[in-house]
Amino acid sequence: MLCSRPPRPVRTTLDLANAQQVKSVRKRLRITHADLVKIVDKIGNSLSAIEKEVELEKLTAVQPRNEKSGPATFE
């Protein structure tokens, strides 16, 4: 009897049709499903590209708040 191994999943891309993958990525990156879909539509389904985009968006979200406050002045 011939035993074959099940096909190995591709670990470098995200399959939005696979709910288990989507949930895992969302929990790891701490983003909503809508944000994940928006990022995948924007840059593609590469996991490394998705991670970089999430980091970039988090950094740009923090910077405007710091710029608005301006330098601290003590009088």
C-alpha positions as CSV (number, residue, x, y, z in Angstrom):
1,M,0.0,0.0,0.0
2,L,1.3,3.4,-1.0
3,C,1.3,6.1,1.7
4,S,1.6,9.7,0.5
5,R,2.1,12.7,2.6
6,P,-0.5,15.5,2.5
7,P,0.5,18.6,0.6
8,R,2.6,21.1,2.6
9,P,1.1,24.5,2.9
10,V,2.9,27.5,1.4
11,R,4.2,29.4,4.4
12,T,5.2,32.7,2.6
13,T,1.7,33.7,1.4
14,L,-1.6,34.3,3.0
15,D,-4.8,32.6,1.7
16,L,-7.7,34.8,2.5
17,A,-10.1,31.9,1.9
18,N,-8.5,29.9,4.7
19,A,-10.1,31.2,7.9
20,Q,-7.5,29.5,10.1
21,Q,-4.6,31.4,8.4
22,V,-6.5,34.7,8.5
23,K,-7.2,34.3,12.2
24,S,-3.6,33.4,13.0
25,V,-2.2,36.4,11.1
26,R,-4.8,38.8,12.5
27,K,-4.0,37.7,16.1
28,R,-0.2,37.9,15.5
29,L,-0.3,41.4,14.0
30,R,-3.2,42.7,16.1
31,I,-5.3,44.1,13.3
32,T,-8.9,43.8,12.2
33,H,-10.2,41.6,9.4
34,A,-11.1,44.7,7.4
35,D,-7.6,46.2,7.8
36,L,-6.0,42.9,6.7
37,V,-8.1,42.7,3.6
38,K,-7.3,46.3,2.8
39,I,-3.6,45.7,3.1
40,V,-3.7,42.5,1.0
41,D,-5.6,44.4,-1.7
42,K,-3.0,47.2,-1.6
43,I,0.3,45.2,-1.6
44,G,-0.5,41.5,-2.2
45,N,-0.6,38.3,-0.1
46,S,3.1,38.0,0.9
47,L,3.3,37.6,4.7
48,S,6.6,39.5,5.0
49,A,5.1,42.4,2.9
50,I,2.0,42.4,5.1
51,E,4.1,42.6,8.3
52,K,6.1,45.5,6.9
53,E,3.0,47.4,5.9
54,V,1.4,47.0,9.3
55,E,4.6,48.2,11.0
56,L,4.8,51.2,8.6
57,E,1.1,52.1,9.2
58,K,1.7,51.9,13.0
59,L,4.7,54.2,12.8
60,T,2.9,56.7,10.6
61,A,0.0,56.7,13.0
62,V,2.3,57.5,15.9
63,Q,4.3,60.3,14.2
64,P,1.6,62.8,13.5
65,R,0.6,62.9,17.2
66,N,4.1,63.7,18.2
67,E,4.5,66.4,15.6
68,K,1.3,68.2,16.6
69,S,2.4,68.4,20.2
70,G,5.5,70.3,19.2
71,P,8.5,70.9,21.4
72,A,7.9,71.2,25.1
73,T,8.4,74.7,26.4
74,F,8.7,75.5,30.0
75,E,7.9,79.0,31.3
